[in-house]
Amino acid sequence: MKPLTAIFIVSTIDVLGFGVLVPLVPYMADRYGAGPWLVTTILASYSFAQLLMAPVWGRLSDRFGRRPILMSSLAGACASYLMLGFAPTLGWLLVARLFNGAMAGNLSAAFAYASDVSSPKDRARALGALGGILAGDSAQHANFLLPALVSAALSMLAMLLVTFMLRESLDAATRIAHREAESHGTLVQVLRARPTLGWIVLAGVLVTFSQASLESIFALWALARFGFGPRTIGYLLFALALVTVVMQGGLVRRLAPRLGEWRLALASIGCYVLGLVWLAFSPGLASALVGLAACGVGSGLFAPSASSLASRQSDPGNRGVVMGAYQSGTSLARVLGPLVAGYAFARFGPGAPFLAGALVTAQAAWCLLAAGREASMAAGTAGEGAKA
């Protein structure tokens, strides 16, 4: 099996395991009497821990290789899902989410692995429902243990695939050189040295802020507007995920060579903004599905394009650090997004988080334009230096 195929399968299985439980966390917290703001705070705790740990995992993957980090983080994710499934109190639910976020180093390692084994022009290609079905459609009597066990089993399967199917992508010489260099700088230093990366990270932060707002508040929004339980929410999130996967697995690979990753990322932002505004004013389920589809298209096009653009700002020795910086930025957005969404929902009504997200996401277009200018200037300077 080709390395990119293997890492795609591993990442898909792991994300599926994560997605099985995400739609159920609001219902878990609600069962213990948590209000909207506390529910979204618990959701944000995952990303807070991820924000702290992503640079560490990325740096470790540069020093010791991608496979050990993937295996360690997947084992930790498996344990965190079991903690979540057996959580007897709201406090245990919070601890489980924090531990799950701390173990989420597999994403930066997976992105770095994909960049290691693919050429720059191919990186855009490289890079809920089940939980709702398993839990049932009754918010009061939902079964949360079964989805947790399924998530743990999926993480274990992904870990076994890494063990037996994935070869190490970072050669020993590169790892030794990185250890001798000791450090490629702090996160702030990495961003200062790469202005283009800074703008790309900021664009990712703004888009991810809206994605996190949508994911964290969607169950509460659908419950308030339509009275939907976990199973129906699972079906709707499955539809959203399906559109995203189709975009990433099919259209991105065809559109990226034709339009270029910069244009593709800009188009995805416009599509996502349109979807959020549509959702905010949706009068019924059919209209909401149109908005969700637009959000799925935007998300599916943006994620691989932005990840690829970020990976171009690295070299083989610090790719894990650079991708860790990008993931740290998006993790920060996933901390802030749910908190703002919970407040907006409670203060201004169900549609307010979507409108706020649309306004924030629209600013990402300016960031990408600024990143493009920085990249052009850097390329021009490099060309002049080569001539000299």
Buried (B, 14 or more C-beta within 10 A) or exposed (E): EEBBEBBBBBBBBBBBBBBBBBBBBBBBBBBBEBEBBBBBBBBBBBBBBBBBBBBBBBBBBBBBBBBBBBBBBBBBBBBBBBBBBEBEEBEBBBBBBBBBBBBBBBBBBBBBBBBBBBEEEBBBBBBBBBBBBBBBBEBEEBBBBBBBBBBBBBBBBBBBBBEEBBEBBBEEEBBEEBEEEEEBEEBEEBBEEBBBBBBBBBBBBBBBBBBBBBBBBBBBBBBBBBEBBBBBBBBBBBBBBBBBBBBBBEBBBEBBBEBBBBBBBBBBBBBBBBBBBBBBEBEEEEEBBBBBBBBBBBBBBBBBBBBBBBBBBBEBBBBBBBBBBBBBBBBBBBBBBBBBBBBBBBEEEBBBBBBBBBEBBBBBBBBBBBBBEBBEEBEEEEEEEEEE
